[in-house]
């Protein structure tokens, strides 16, 4: 069994800490950098949008209905 003194100390530490929850200073929080750079994102969008536009143009010229 635990001694009353150590149990009381743990309770006091918990009681003082309970009011500090959620009050974390901004210096301890790390800001995450972008995982994908803006150039890579722009290139990806260019490829996706460009390929879909080319597909639409090809289907319009050949007269095929999507589906």
The 8 nearest C-alpha neighbors of each residue, nearest first, counted from 0:
[[1, 2, 3, 6, 5, 4, 7, 9],
 [2, 0, 3, 6, 5, 4, 7, 9],
 [1, 3, 4, 5, 6, 0, 7, 8],
 [2, 4, 6, 5, 7, 1, 8, 0],
 [3, 5, 7, 6, 2, 8, 1, 9],
 [6, 4, 8, 7, 2, 3, 9, 1],
 [5, 7, 3, 9, 4, 8, 10, 2],
 [6, 8, 10, 4, 5, 9, 3, 11],
 [9, 7, 5, 11, 10, 6, 12, 4],
 [10, 8, 12, 6, 7, 11, 13, 5],
 [9, 11, 7, 13, 8, 12, 14, 6],
 [12, 10, 14, 8, 13, 9, 7, 15],
 [13, 11, 9, 15, 14, 10, 16, 8],
 [12, 14, 16, 10, 11, 15, 17, 9],
 [13, 15, 11, 17, 12, 16, 10, 18],
 [16, 14, 12, 13, 17, 18, 11, 19],
 [15, 17, 13, 19, 18, 14, 12, 20],
 [16, 18, 14, 19, 15, 20, 13, 12],
 [19, 17, 16, 20, 15, 14, 22, 21],
 [20, 18, 16, 17, 22, 21, 15, 23],
 [21, 19, 22, 18, 17, 16, 23, 15],
 [20, 22, 23, 19, 18, 24, 17, 16],
 [23, 21, 20, 19, 24, 18, 25, 17],
 [24, 22, 21, 25, 27, 20, 28, 19],
 [23, 25, 26, 27, 22, 28, 21, 29],
 [24, 26, 28, 27, 23, 29, 22, 30],
 [25, 27, 24, 28, 29, 23, 30, 22],
 [26, 28, 25, 24, 29, 23, 30, 22],
 [29, 27, 25, 26, 30, 24, 23, 31],
 [30, 28, 31, 27, 26, 25, 32, 24],
 [31, 29, 32, 28, 25, 33, 26, 27],
 [30, 32, 29, 33, 34, 28, 35, 27],
 [33, 31, 34, 30, 35, 29, 36, 37],
 [32, 34, 35, 36, 31, 37, 30, 40],
 [33, 35, 32, 36, 31, 37, 39, 40],
 [36, 34, 33, 39, 37, 40, 38, 32],
 [35, 37, 39, 38, 33, 40, 34, 41],
 [36, 38, 40, 39, 41, 35, 33, 42],
 [39, 37, 41, 40, 36, 42, 35, 43],
 [40, 38, 42, 36, 41, 37, 43, 35],
 [39, 41, 37, 43, 38, 42, 44, 36],
 [42, 40, 38, 44, 43, 39, 37, 45],
 [41, 43, 45, 39, 40, 44, 38, 46],
 [42, 44, 40, 46, 45, 41, 39, 47],
 [43, 45, 41, 47, 46, 42, 48, 40],
 [46, 44, 42, 43, 48, 49, 47, 41],
 [45, 47, 49, 43, 44, 48, 50, 42],
 [48, 46, 44, 50, 49, 45, 43, 51],
 [47, 49, 51, 45, 50, 46, 44, 52],
 [50, 48, 52, 46, 51, 47, 45, 53],
 [49, 51, 53, 47, 52, 48, 46, 54],
 [50, 52, 54, 48, 53, 49, 47, 55],
 [53, 51, 49, 55, 54, 50, 48, 56],
 [54, 52, 56, 50, 51, 55, 57, 49],
 [53, 55, 51, 57, 52, 56, 50, 58],
 [56, 54, 52, 58, 53, 57, 59, 51],
 [55, 57, 53, 59, 54, 58, 60, 52],
 [58, 56, 54, 60, 59, 55, 53, 61],
 [57, 59, 61, 55, 60, 63, 56, 62],
 [58, 60, 56, 62, 57, 61, 55, 63],
 [61, 59, 57, 58, 62, 56, 63, 55],
 [60, 62, 58, 59, 63, 57, 56, 64],
 [61, 63, 59, 60, 58, 64, 57, 65],
 [64, 62, 58, 61, 65, 59, 60, 57],
 [63, 65, 66, 62, 58, 59, 61, 55],
 [66, 64, 63, 58, 55, 59, 62, 54],
 [65, 64, 63, 58, 55, 62, 54, 59]]
